[in-house]
């Protein structure tokens, strides 16, 4: 049987549709976040930018309120980085990614600094201290009183990586600031980690939000091992890309017409739309990787591809194109930027400046 071939543009439009970037979704914020599995939150404001570009009628308080009451949780999970999830998914993802967090820590400079130490003892001592929330620096300083010959920073990070912790608000609440206070997840939210969190369900959720994708793509997003074994027991459909790589997908995953128009979208730092695959060519051209990938910059999508970087401030938005924009594309970017200003920064001067373009006359 011939396996269908999907070109780059077909994969781009599938990704945009599933990432809610081809058209904004009329979903409650928790449902949108759950659909996306998790939203990058290394930069506290980034989830607000991500959701404004994905959720119809999004207002910052629709996320700020759940973050404040801990029905949405900021914690290290996928790829050992800070993500925003629903409270239910926080428990599931922590259970699945615990081996990932331990592996990353042990292979880091902090893990090497604690070689020979009983890390379970360090984690237990840290959990006791976190009965009162502390930053990782404060935690490490207090643990160093017990282990004075060890690096305090490494001790603090041992607990952050190896214990199920979350960051407390007001950190991550729109319009507010706060120290990155840590607290124990199960104690704070009052329930235990699940004993049987299934990687199978995580793979299916990933494909619904990022597919079609290769096993390498799934592994890149989750950093979880055993993906090939999981895939072998799932009921999936198969494609290949133009280079002959096998791609897997859920049976009902949408595949929009490759010619579907894609409006400009402003994304936040480290958005998973750009990081969710091993092969990012479906959304990030090779010539722009060095300026965008794994850097704390805000990408702009034009016609579905990363085509600019943007910043925000009291005078509005400034866009720096990475590739030439047509007059029509610039006009669409300007209009989208003005809508974003009105929604997220209503007190800012309503102005969008695109480098290389005049907005007058």
Steps between C-alpha positions, in 0.01 A plus 500: 500500500634841404564731796384859435772763476458832683699800381636772727208733438247225578682430826510871576125542459433186705719635780336842492152348511583275793685777682191723466706743292321464167181631662441594861301242693180584692624303802524574872863562592541175703372296205738676261797437730400136545471459122853641459618254774705776665598858420856625529536720809873559544420869453203580729310708242551257210184291561285812470649577160460138392135489600408839360606372158304177544179563696213707364429806713785426741539742790800485738281443806373176347845356570612724788211393724560123461875550554425697816268232641727212387246336272775564243850402606850614402760230556793317336372212287555433128868514402569605862389855420234722658154442355148613577240224529162432650520373857390152386772487235761625747468172690497284189797672337705501819450125536599436138796740487656421841764273335574776247554759773727263691704415189540867408606592852752217537658593168523870585781690670282509812460123500873451456564738788299270728660173388512247785231674703177325596263709287191345657615638832552845346153493345338391827674781688397749233137386513496566874636850450240570234224484757577872475537597131850605397690587185751248372781729620357522852441126505857426395643738757313325781590153377866604491489538878454121510739424215757783532749338264252504210397774258185672634366564149534132409321398819209731423467377145512138614172560681349700213573222251442192714201600713153578358498878537301789359556874489258705706317814390520793464781371277336451161199726568452762227586851616663382822847383592632272765792288604518145368378342824493121500251276677438127502236403241313225682489683832393830347222354285405225743524181295762240414675437172328233288655155515414410142545808277506366145751611241262364235248775573773764492613388153144515368450846647827615345390380157164676531683826569816460290455217249564347260844441651787254511601299805799735527261794513300337781819428691622858456179646641470265797862389555342174621656167406330193354307693235542232232344239729209734572444572130503128416195435716293801394243513220652767277507602136826548313644745251843589369652841443678610185827354629343161559482522880214310662238718668230377736166654584173446681231361267287816511775763495400794275701561182397840358549587136862615463372814327294607802594862583694538824466836678796658681540389861706651781652230725675509835847386597581130444153427360452126459374547145865558411653256750258208476687307228845367431457620140379860529510572128118495483492835687860628519719539192861388536633851430314641803582229756797683651291809572195322640564152633551459877540873550285723726347683204141543385438357153252635247335259257421621149332256262555236768879535523723680747572821310576762763572587861306746710521692825243686708529815708315812608507635145354187344650220294817495293533229236829403337436289190740212437393486136353763268128566550267602221289812552194282559685284754624810682147639512369173646781493759424857598129428542567189709749690713249777565244242611755351738585840645135574565450167675818467705642851537200734470690787667786488251519741210308321226789466264664216309832570333634259241864560423535591134136609461331835542152502652425855387312619199 
